[in-house]
Amino acid sequence: MVHQAIPAARRYSPQQQAALISFTYNVGVGALQGSTLRRRLLAGDDPQQVIAEELPRWSRGDARPCR
C-alpha cells in the first residue's frame, strides 16, 4: 500500500521504506493518504527531511507522549 500511495518510495533507502511501512501499519492507510507527510513526499521534498520532521508529529495522543 505504501508504494501505491507514494510511488517514489520504491527508490527510498530500506530504512526509509521501513519507517513508512511501520507508520502506515500503525495509523492506517487512510491516515497516510491524508497526511502532510504524503503530500510533501509527492511534491518531491527530500524524504529524509520529511520523514524526520513529519513522523514525530504522530507520536502523541491527547498531547501526551506515547509509551
PDB file as gemmi writes it, atoms N, CA and C in Angstrom:
CRYST1    1.000    1.000    1.000  90.00  90.00  90.00 P 1                      
ATOM      1  N   MET A   1       0.808  -1.198   0.000  1.00  0.00           N  
ATOM      2  CA  MET A   1       0.000   0.000   0.000  1.00  0.00           C  
ATOM      3  C   MET A   1       0.858   1.271   0.000  1.00  0.00           C  
ATOM      4  N   VAL A   2       1.965   1.246   0.704  1.00  0.00           N  
ATOM      5  CA  VAL A   2       2.823   2.431   0.764  1.00  0.00           C  
ATOM      6  C   VAL A   2       3.309   2.791  -0.636  1.00  0.00           C  
ATOM      7  N   HIS A   3       3.722   1.798  -1.390  1.00  0.00           N  
ATOM      8  CA  HIS A   3       4.246   2.071  -2.725  1.00  0.00           C  
ATOM      9  C   HIS A   3       3.147   2.531  -3.682  1.00  0.00           C  
ATOM     10  N   GLN A   4       1.924   2.159  -3.436  1.00  0.00           N  
ATOM     11  CA  GLN A   4       0.819   2.661  -4.257  1.00  0.00           C  
ATOM     12  C   GLN A   4       0.518   4.112  -3.899  1.00  0.00           C  
ATOM     13  N   ALA A   5       0.573   4.440  -2.625  1.00  0.00           N  
ATOM     14  CA  ALA A   5       0.273   5.797  -2.167  1.00  0.00           C  
ATOM     15  C   ALA A   5       1.412   6.761  -2.461  1.00  0.00           C  
ATOM     16  N   ILE A   6       2.650   6.249  -2.417  1.00  0.00           N  
ATOM     17  CA  ILE A   6       3.834   7.075  -2.655  1.00  0.00           C  
ATOM     18  C   ILE A   6       4.757   6.298  -3.599  1.00  0.00           C  
ATOM     19  N   PRO A   7       4.505   6.369  -4.903  1.00  0.00           N  
ATOM     20  CA  PRO A   7       5.295   5.575  -5.855  1.00  0.00           C  
ATOM     21  C   PRO A   7       6.805   5.787  -5.747  1.00  0.00           C  
ATOM     22  N   ALA A   8       7.249   6.977  -5.444  1.00  0.00           N  
ATOM     23  CA  ALA A   8       8.690   7.246  -5.341  1.00  0.00           C  
ATOM     24  C   ALA A   8       9.340   6.496  -4.184  1.00  0.00           C  
ATOM     25  N   ALA A   9       8.548   5.991  -3.251  1.00  0.00           N  
ATOM     26  CA  ALA A   9       9.103   5.277  -2.093  1.00  0.00           C  
ATOM     27  C   ALA A   9       9.894   4.039  -2.516  1.00  0.00           C  
ATOM     28  N   ARG A  10       9.645   3.543  -3.700  1.00  0.00           N  
ATOM     29  CA  ARG A  10      10.412   2.388  -4.198  1.00  0.00           C  
ATOM     30  C   ARG A  10      11.906   2.718  -4.312  1.00  0.00           C  
ATOM     31  N   ARG A  11      12.208   3.996  -4.458  1.00  0.00           N  
ATOM     32  CA  ARG A  11      13.611   4.421  -4.605  1.00  0.00           C  
ATOM     33  C   ARG A  11      14.228   4.869  -3.274  1.00  0.00           C  
ATOM     34  N   TYR A  12      13.465   4.859  -2.199  1.00  0.00           N  
ATOM     35  CA  TYR A  12      13.989   5.290  -0.902  1.00  0.00           C  
ATOM     36  C   TYR A  12      14.868   4.192  -0.320  1.00  0.00           C  
ATOM     37  N   SER A  13      15.650   4.557   0.673  1.00  0.00           N  
ATOM     38  CA  SER A  13      16.500   3.558   1.344  1.00  0.00           C  
ATOM     39  C   SER A  13      15.606   2.532   2.046  1.00  0.00           C  
ATOM     40  N   PRO A  14      16.146   1.348   2.321  1.00  0.00           N  
ATOM     41  CA  PRO A  14      15.364   0.348   3.043  1.00  0.00           C  
ATOM     42  C   PRO A  14      14.856   0.868   4.397  1.00  0.00           C  
ATOM     43  N   GLN A  15      15.660   1.688   5.067  1.00  0.00           N  
ATOM     44  CA  GLN A  15      15.251   2.222   6.359  1.00  0.00           C  
ATOM     45  C   GLN A  15      14.088   3.209   6.207  1.00  0.00           C  
ATOM     46  N   GLN A  16      14.135   4.032   5.173  1.00  0.00           N  
ATOM     47  CA  GLN A  16      13.046   4.979   4.931  1.00  0.00           C  
ATOM     48  C   GLN A  16      11.768   4.235   4.555  1.00  0.00           C  
ATOM     49  N   GLN A  17      11.887   3.216   3.733  1.00  0.00           N  
ATOM     50  CA  GLN A  17      10.722   2.411   3.377  1.00  0.00           C  
ATOM     51  C   GLN A  17      10.139   1.740   4.611  1.00  0.00           C  
ATOM     52  N   ALA A  18      11.002   1.199   5.462  1.00  0.00           N  
ATOM     53  CA  ALA A  18      10.534   0.536   6.687  1.00  0.00           C  
ATOM     54  C   ALA A  18       9.808   1.522   7.598  1.00  0.00           C  
ATOM     55  N   ALA A  19      10.316   2.746   7.692  1.00  0.00           N  
ATOM     56  CA  ALA A  19       9.661   3.758   8.523  1.00  0.00           C  
ATOM     57  C   ALA A  19       8.271   4.062   7.991  1.00  0.00           C  
ATOM     58  N   LEU A  20       8.125   4.195   6.682  1.00  0.00           N  
ATOM     59  CA  LEU A  20       6.816   4.481   6.090  1.00  0.00           C  
ATOM     60  C   LEU A  20       5.857   3.302   6.235  1.00  0.00           C  
ATOM     61  N   ILE A  21       6.364   2.095   6.073  1.00  0.00           N  
ATOM     62  CA  ILE A  21       5.533   0.905   6.237  1.00  0.00           C  
ATOM     63  C   ILE A  21       5.067   0.789   7.680  1.00  0.00           C  
ATOM     64  N   SER A  22       5.959   1.000   8.625  1.00  0.00           N  
ATOM     65  CA  SER A  22       5.595   0.947  10.046  1.00  0.00           C  
ATOM     66  C   SER A  22       4.571   2.023  10.385  1.00  0.00           C  
ATOM     67  N   PHE A  23       4.800   3.224   9.894  1.00  0.00           N  
ATOM     68  CA  PHE A  23       3.862   4.326  10.108  1.00  0.00           C  
ATOM     69  C   PHE A  23       2.480   3.946   9.588  1.00  0.00           C  
ATOM     70  N   THR A  24       2.432   3.438   8.367  1.00  0.00           N  
ATOM     71  CA  THR A  24       1.153   3.075   7.755  1.00  0.00           C  
ATOM     72  C   THR A  24       0.483   1.952   8.520  1.00  0.00           C  
ATOM     73  N   TYR A  25       1.234   0.980   8.968  1.00  0.00           N  
ATOM     74  CA  TYR A  25       0.674  -0.117   9.760  1.00  0.00           C  
ATOM     75  C   TYR A  25       0.033   0.418  11.044  1.00  0.00           C  
ATOM     76  N   ASN A  26       0.691   1.372  11.669  1.00  0.00           N  
ATOM     77  CA  ASN A  26       0.222   1.872  12.964  1.00  0.00           C  
ATOM     78  C   ASN A  26      -0.932   2.859  12.867  1.00  0.00           C  
ATOM     79  N   VAL A  27      -0.957   3.699  11.849  1.00  0.00           N  
ATOM     80  CA  VAL A  27      -2.011   4.715  11.771  1.00  0.00           C  
ATOM     81  C   VAL A  27      -3.064   4.398  10.721  1.00  0.00           C  
ATOM     82  N   GLY A  28      -2.755   3.513   9.793  1.00  0.00           N  
ATOM     83  CA  GLY A  28      -3.710   3.126   8.763  1.00  0.00           C  
ATOM     84  C   GLY A  28      -3.464   3.821   7.439  1.00  0.00           C  
ATOM     85  N   VAL A  29      -3.920   3.171   6.383  1.00  0.00           N  
ATOM     86  CA  VAL A  29      -3.724   3.681   5.038  1.00  0.00           C  
ATOM     87  C   VAL A  29      -4.445   5.007   4.848  1.00  0.00           C  
ATOM     88  N   GLY A  30      -5.629   5.141   5.413  1.00  0.00           N  
ATOM     89  CA  GLY A  30      -6.375   6.389   5.281  1.00  0.00           C  
ATOM     90  C   GLY A  30      -5.622   7.569   5.862  1.00  0.00           C  
ATOM     91  N   ALA A  31      -4.988   7.358   6.999  1.00  0.00           N  
ATOM     92  CA  ALA A  31      -4.202   8.429   7.618  1.00  0.00           C  
ATOM     93  C   ALA A  31      -3.003   8.783   6.738  1.00  0.00           C  
ATOM     94  N   LEU A  32      -2.355   7.772   6.163  1.00  0.00           N  
ATOM     95  CA  LEU A  32      -1.233   8.042   5.260  1.00  0.00           C  
ATOM     96  C   LEU A  32      -1.707   8.861   4.066  1.00  0.00           C  
ATOM     97  N   GLN A  33      -2.812   8.454   3.469  1.00  0.00           N  
ATOM     98  CA  GLN A  33      -3.289   9.126   2.272  1.00  0.00           C  
ATOM     99  C   GLN A  33      -3.653  10.588   2.520  1.00  0.00           C  
ATOM    100  N   GLY A  34      -4.108  10.896   3.724  1.00  0.00           N  
ATOM    101  CA  GLY A  34      -4.478  12.270   4.028  1.00  0.00           C  
ATOM    102  C   GLY A  34      -3.410  13.073   4.737  1.00  0.00           C  
ATOM    103  N   SER A  35      -2.224  12.509   4.859  1.00  0.00           N  
ATOM    104  CA  SER A  35      -1.182  13.138   5.664  1.00  0.00           C  
ATOM    105  C   SER A  35      -0.366  14.189   4.922  1.00  0.00           C  
ATOM    106  N   THR A  36       0.144  15.119   5.691  1.00  0.00           N  
ATOM    107  CA  THR A  36       1.100  16.098   5.169  1.00  0.00           C  
ATOM    108  C   THR A  36       2.370  15.381   4.735  1.00  0.00           C  
ATOM    109  N   LEU A  37       2.729  14.333   5.436  1.00  0.00           N  
ATOM    110  CA  LEU A  37       3.906  13.532   5.089  1.00  0.00           C  
ATOM    111  C   LEU A  37       3.802  13.078   3.633  1.00  0.00           C  
ATOM    112  N   ARG A  38       2.678  12.490   3.269  1.00  0.00           N  
ATOM    113  CA  ARG A  38       2.489  12.014   1.890  1.00  0.00           C  
ATOM    114  C   ARG A  38       2.483  13.187   0.914  1.00  0.00           C  
ATOM    115  N   ARG A  39       1.779  14.243   1.255  1.00  0.00           N  
ATOM    116  CA  ARG A  39       1.701  15.401   0.368  1.00  0.00           C  
ATOM    117  C   ARG A  39       3.098  15.945   0.063  1.00  0.00           C  
ATOM    118  N   ARG A  40       3.924  16.046   1.091  1.00  0.00           N  
ATOM    119  CA  ARG A  40       5.283  16.565   0.906  1.00  0.00           C  
ATOM    120  C   ARG A  40       6.144  15.619   0.080  1.00  0.00           C  
ATOM    121  N   LEU A  41       6.009  14.318   0.321  1.00  0.00           N  
ATOM    122  CA  LEU A  41       6.792  13.356  -0.455  1.00  0.00           C  
ATOM    123  C   LEU A  41       6.370  13.365  -1.925  1.00  0.00           C  
ATOM    124  N   LEU A  42       5.079  13.457  -2.181  1.00  0.00           N  
ATOM    125  CA  LEU A  42       4.596  13.520  -3.559  1.00  0.00           C  
ATOM    126  C   LEU A  42       5.052  14.796  -4.260  1.00  0.00           C  
ATOM    127  N   ALA A  43       5.252  15.859  -3.480  1.00  0.00           N  
ATOM    128  CA  ALA A  43       5.718  17.126  -4.038  1.00  0.00           C  
ATOM    129  C   ALA A  43       7.210  17.090  -4.355  1.00  0.00           C  
ATOM    130  N   GLY A  44       7.897  16.029  -3.924  1.00  0.00           N  
ATOM    131  CA  GLY A  44       9.312  15.888  -4.243  1.00  0.00           C  
ATOM    132  C   GLY A  44      10.255  16.392  -3.169  1.00  0.00           C  
ATOM    133  N   ASP A  45       9.724  16.691  -1.976  1.00  0.00           N  
ATOM    134  CA  ASP A  45      10.600  17.103  -0.877  1.00  0.00           C  
ATOM    135  C   ASP A  45      11.552  15.962  -0.514  1.00  0.00           C  
ATOM    136  N   ASP A  46      12.682  16.302   0.083  1.00  0.00           N  
ATOM    137  CA  ASP A  46      13.692  15.320   0.489  1.00  0.00           C  
ATOM    138  C   ASP A  46      13.093  14.321   1.483  1.00  0.00           C  
ATOM    139  N   PRO A  47      13.063  13.017   1.143  1.00  0.00           N  
ATOM    140  CA  PRO A  47      12.443  12.022   2.022  1.00  0.00           C  
ATOM    141  C   PRO A  47      13.037  11.987   3.426  1.00  0.00           C  
ATOM    142  N   GLN A  48      14.353  12.118   3.531  1.00  0.00           N  
ATOM    143  CA  GLN A  48      14.992  12.069   4.848  1.00  0.00           C  
ATOM    144  C   GLN A  48      14.479  13.202   5.729  1.00  0.00           C  
ATOM    145  N   GLN A  49      14.399  14.386   5.181  1.00  0.00           N  
ATOM    146  CA  GLN A  49      13.926  15.542   5.941  1.00  0.00           C  
ATOM    147  C   GLN A  49      12.440  15.412   6.273  1.00  0.00           C  
ATOM    148  N   VAL A  50      11.644  15.006   5.292  1.00  0.00           N  
ATOM    149  CA  VAL A  50      10.201  14.881   5.517  1.00  0.00           C  
ATOM    150  C   VAL A  50       9.909  13.857   6.600  1.00  0.00           C  
ATOM    151  N   ILE A  51      10.521  12.693   6.509  1.00  0.00           N  
ATOM    152  CA  ILE A  51      10.280  11.631   7.484  1.00  0.00           C  
ATOM    153  C   ILE A  51      10.710  12.095   8.870  1.00  0.00           C  
ATOM    154  N   ALA A  52      11.873  12.743   8.952  1.00  0.00           N  
ATOM    155  CA  ALA A  52      12.373  13.232  10.251  1.00  0.00           C  
ATOM    156  C   ALA A  52      11.465  14.298  10.847  1.00  0.00           C  
ATOM    157  N   GLU A  53      10.858  15.128  10.014  1.00  0.00           N  
ATOM    158  CA  GLU A  53      10.011  16.203  10.514  1.00  0.00           C  
ATOM    159  C   GLU A  53       8.565  15.774  10.756  1.00  0.00           C  
ATOM    160  N   GLU A  54       8.040  14.899   9.918  1.00  0.00           N  
ATOM    161  CA  GLU A  54       6.619  14.577   9.980  1.00  0.00           C  
ATOM    162  C   GLU A  54       6.271  13.415  10.913  1.00  0.00           C  
ATOM    163  N   LEU A  55       7.098  12.377  10.983  1.00  0.00           N  
ATOM    164  CA  LEU A  55       6.751  11.240  11.840  1.00  0.00           C  
ATOM    165  C   LEU A  55       6.605  11.616  13.314  1.00  0.00           C  
ATOM    166  N   PRO A  56       7.462  12.471  13.853  1.00  0.00           N  
ATOM    167  CA  PRO A  56       7.277  12.836  15.273  1.00  0.00           C  
ATOM    168  C   PRO A  56       5.944  13.536  15.556  1.00  0.00           C  
ATOM    169  N   ARG A  57       5.342  14.135  14.551  1.00  0.00           N  
ATOM    170  CA  ARG A  57       4.048  14.786  14.752  1.00  0.00           C  
ATOM    171  C   ARG A  57       2.957  13.777  15.100  1.00  0.00           C  
ATOM    172  N   TRP A  58       3.192  12.500  14.794  1.00  0.00           N  
ATOM    173  CA  TRP A  58       2.209  11.450  15.029  1.00  0.00           C  
ATOM    174  C   TRP A  58       2.508  10.646  16.295  1.00  0.00           C  
ATOM    175  N   SER A  59       3.480  11.070  17.086  1.00  0.00           N  
ATOM    176  CA  SER A  59       3.903  10.261  18.230  1.00  0.00           C  
ATOM    177  C   SER A  59       3.189  10.604  19.527  1.00  0.00           C  
ATOM    178  N   ARG A  60       2.199  11.464  19.466  1.00  0.00           N  
ATOM    179  CA  ARG A  60       1.490  11.849  20.685  1.00  0.00           C  
ATOM    180  C   ARG A  60      -0.014  11.637  20.518  1.00  0.00           C  
ATOM    181  N   GLY A  61      -0.614  11.139  21.573  1.00  0.00           N  
ATOM    182  CA  GLY A  61      -2.062  11.016  21.616  1.00  0.00           C  
ATOM    183  C   GLY A  61      -2.563  11.866  22.758  1.00  0.00           C  
ATOM    184  N   ASP A  62      -3.565  12.662  22.530  1.00  0.00           N  
ATOM    185  CA  ASP A  62      -4.108  13.548  23.563  1.00  0.00           C  
ATOM    186  C   ASP A  62      -3.024  14.445  24.150  1.00  0.00           C  
ATOM    187  N   ALA A  63      -2.087  14.880  23.315  1.00  0.00           N  
ATOM    188  CA  ALA A  63      -0.999  15.771  23.704  1.00  0.00           C  
ATOM    189  C   ALA A  63      -0.064  15.168  24.745  1.00  0.00           C  
ATOM    190  N   ARG A  64      -0.117  13.862  24.894  1.00  0.00           N  
ATOM    191  CA  ARG A  64       0.795  13.171  25.825  1.00  0.00           C  
ATOM    192  C   ARG A  64       1.702  12.254  25.022  1.00  0.00           C  
ATOM    193  N   PRO A  65       2.955  12.139  25.424  1.00  0.00           N  
ATOM    194  CA  PRO A  65       3.848  11.225  24.697  1.00  0.00           C  
ATOM    195  C   PRO A  65       3.342   9.788  24.750  1.00  0.00           C  
ATOM    196  N   CYS A  66       3.473   9.093  23.625  1.00  0.00           N  
ATOM    197  CA  CYS A  66       3.132   7.669  23.612  1.00  0.00           C  
ATOM    198  C   CYS A  66       4.229   6.894  24.336  1.00  0.00           C  
ATOM    199  N   ARG A  67       3.876   5.816  24.924  1.00  0.00           N  
ATOM    200  CA  ARG A  67       4.851   4.979  25.628  1.00  0.00           C  
ATOM    201  C   ARG A  67       4.948   3.636  24.993  1.00  0.00           C  
TER     202      ARG A  67                                                      
END                                                                             
